[in-house]
Amino acid sequence: MAKPHPFDYRVICDRTGFKMWSSETVMQWDGTRVGKKYLDEKPLILQVPNVVEDLNVPNARPMQADVLETNAYKTLTDWLKIHDS
């Protein structure tokens, strides 16, 4: 087979291992250089779906203030001031 282009060079097909001219090969989706007739299209399972998801919460309520009542005292003297009276 004659050389198709004056600046063409030889490459090895990653799928078959054959020597081919670079103009006869293409880069595949996974980064391998393969012959044009051995090209595999990217599987649909690896393509990102073009779907808009509705992530809104139904019946959302406004943010409530945190109300926390505890009887925690910092020291024993604080407890005695309140309960010794």
C-alpha positions in Angstrom: 0.0 0.0 0.0 1.3 3.4 -0.9 2.0 6.1 1.6 -1.2 8.3 1.6 0.4 11.6 2.8 3.9 13.0 2.6 4.1 13.6 6.4 2.3 10.4 7.4 4.0 8.0 9.9 3.6 4.4 11.1 1.7 3.6 14.3 0.7 0.4 16.0 -3.0 -0.3 16.3 -3.8 -0.8 20.1 -6.6 -3.3 19.3 -5.0 -5.5 16.6 -1.2 -4.8 16.9 -1.0 -4.2 13.2 1.3 -1.5 11.7 -0.8 1.2 10.1 -0.4 4.7 8.7 -1.4 7.4 11.2 -4.1 8.7 8.7 -5.7 5.2 8.9 -6.2 5.4 12.7 -8.3 7.4 15.1 -8.2 8.0 18.8 -10.9 6.0 20.6 -13.0 7.4 23.5 -10.8 5.5 26.1 -7.5 7.0 24.7 -6.4 4.1 22.5 -5.3 4.5 18.9 -7.1 2.0 16.7 -7.7 1.5 13.0 -10.8 3.2 11.6 -12.5 -0.1 10.9 -11.9 -1.3 14.5 -13.4 1.7 16.2 -15.8 1.1 19.0 -18.3 3.8 19.9 -18.5 4.9 23.6 -21.1 2.7 25.4 -24.3 4.4 26.3 -23.9 3.3 30.0 -20.8 5.5 30.3 -22.5 8.7 28.9 -23.9 11.1 31.4 -27.7 11.4 31.1 -29.2 14.8 30.2 -31.8 14.8 32.9 -32.7 17.6 35.2 -33.6 16.3 38.6 -36.1 18.1 40.8 -34.5 18.1 44.2 -36.9 20.5 45.9 -38.5 19.4 49.2 -42.3 19.3 49.0 -44.1 21.2 51.7 -40.9 22.8 53.0 -41.2 24.7 56.3 -39.3 27.8 57.3 -36.2 27.3 59.4 -37.1 27.2 63.2 -35.0 28.7 65.9 -33.2 26.1 68.1 -34.9 26.0 71.5 -33.1 24.0 74.0 -33.8 24.3 77.7 -31.5 22.4 80.0 -30.7 22.5 83.6 -27.0 22.2 83.0 -24.9 24.3 85.4 -21.3 25.2 85.0 -20.3 24.7 88.6 -21.7 23.4 91.8 -21.9 26.9 93.2 -24.3 27.9 90.4 -26.5 25.0 91.4 -26.4 25.9 95.1 -27.3 29.6 94.4 -30.5 28.5 92.7 -31.5 25.5 94.9 -30.4 26.7 98.3 -32.8 29.6 98.6 
